[in-house]
Amino acid sequence: MEYVEADAAVEPEPPVRPGPRPGVPAYHATVFVPAHPRHTPTTDPTGAPALIPFITYELFEHPTDGTVALAFTTLDGLVAALGEAQPWVATSLGPLAEGVGELGVTVHVDPWIAPGRHNWQPADLAAFAREARR
């Protein structure tokens, strides 16, 4: 009688996710997005006043695409487009696109922004910081 070794169990290969299209950052790519912290007042379980913090992405009107979110692949790109006083957050492109996509909003990556007055001026940022400390 011959002994035949059983074939080793073959593990299924994990599904291959398609890579990003040329010029499109990968899903997990870090992007810098105009955003700022907010808070909403509430009460804690003891009834004491409390604040719940959260982040709000800034959305912009686009002449042909409606409401859009802006994302930049470098912080320098965000600052060049929106100014040094622009609040921002670093996040992953995929979750950003999925989150705003649920609202019918698209993400424009590294958009060209016409030079001009920025949304946030240093005085606006200082006022926001004072308000946040209250």
N, C-alpha and C positions, 0 to 999 in steps of 0.2 A: 504494500500500500504506500502510495506516495503522499507526502505531506505538501500541501500547497498553502503558501502563506496568503492569508487574506489581504486584499488590497487595503492599504491604509485609508481610513475614512477621508474622503475628500471634502474639504471645507468649501462652502460656496464663496465665491469672490464677492466682496462688497460691491454694491452698485456703483458704477462710475458716473460721477456728476459731470455734466458738460462744463467745460471751462468758459470763462467769460468771452464774449465776442471781442474782436480786436477793438481796442480803444475804450472798452468798458471795464471798470475795475471789478475785481472778483467780489463775490458776495460778502466775504469777510473783510474786505479792505477797509481800513480806517479812513474815515472822512471827517472833515471839520465842518460843522453845521451851525449857522446862525441860530442861537437859542439863548434862553436865560432861565434862571431859577424863578419859581413862583411858589407860593404857599397858599393854602386855604385854611381859614380858621375852623376849628372844631373843638370838641371837648374830649378829654381822655376818659377812660373807664371810671375815674373817680369824680368826674364832672368838672375838673379843672380845665381852663382854657389851654388849647394846644394848637400847634400848626402842623399841617401835613405838607412836606415839601415835594415838589415835582418839577420837571423840566418842560418848558414849552419851546417847541421849534418855531422859529419865525417863518411864516409863509409869505410869498411875494406874488404879485399879479404879473403875469407874462402877457405880452400883447396878443399872442396866438394860442398859447397853451393854457390859459386860465390861471388858476392858482397853482404855484409850484413851490417846492422846497429846493433850496440851494445847498449843494455839498461841494467841498473843495478837497482835493487830494493832498494839499499841503496847507499848513497854517499861513505861510507866506502868501499863498494865493487868496485866501479869505481876507487877510489884512489888506492886500493890494486892491481887492475889489470893493470891500465894505468899510475899510478904515480900522484904525487901531482901537477905537472905542467899542467896536462891535462885540457884544458878548457871544460866546460860542461854546460848543460842546463837541468832544470827539466821540464818535460812535462807529458802528459797523454799517456799511452801505446797505447790506441786505435787510436787516431789521428796520432800518430807516425807511427804505423803499416799501417794504411790506406794510409798515405802520401807517404811513401817509397814503399809501395806495388804497387802503380801506376807506379813506375819505375822498377818493377820486383825485388825489393830488399826485403829480409826477415829480421825480427828482431830476434836477438839472445838475450834472457833474461838471465842475470847472467852467461855469458859464462866463461869457464875456459880459461885463457890467459896464455900461456907459459911465465915463468919468462924471463926477458931479458931487452934489452934497450927499454925504452918507446919512443913513437912517439914525445912527447913534453918534452923537458928539460927546466929547469928554464930559461936558456939563450934564448931559443926560445920564451917563454912566454913574457919575457922582450922586445925582439925585436918586437913581435906582438903588444904589448902595445904601444911602441914608434911609430910604423907605424899607429896605429889606432888614435893616437892623432894628426896626421898631418892634 
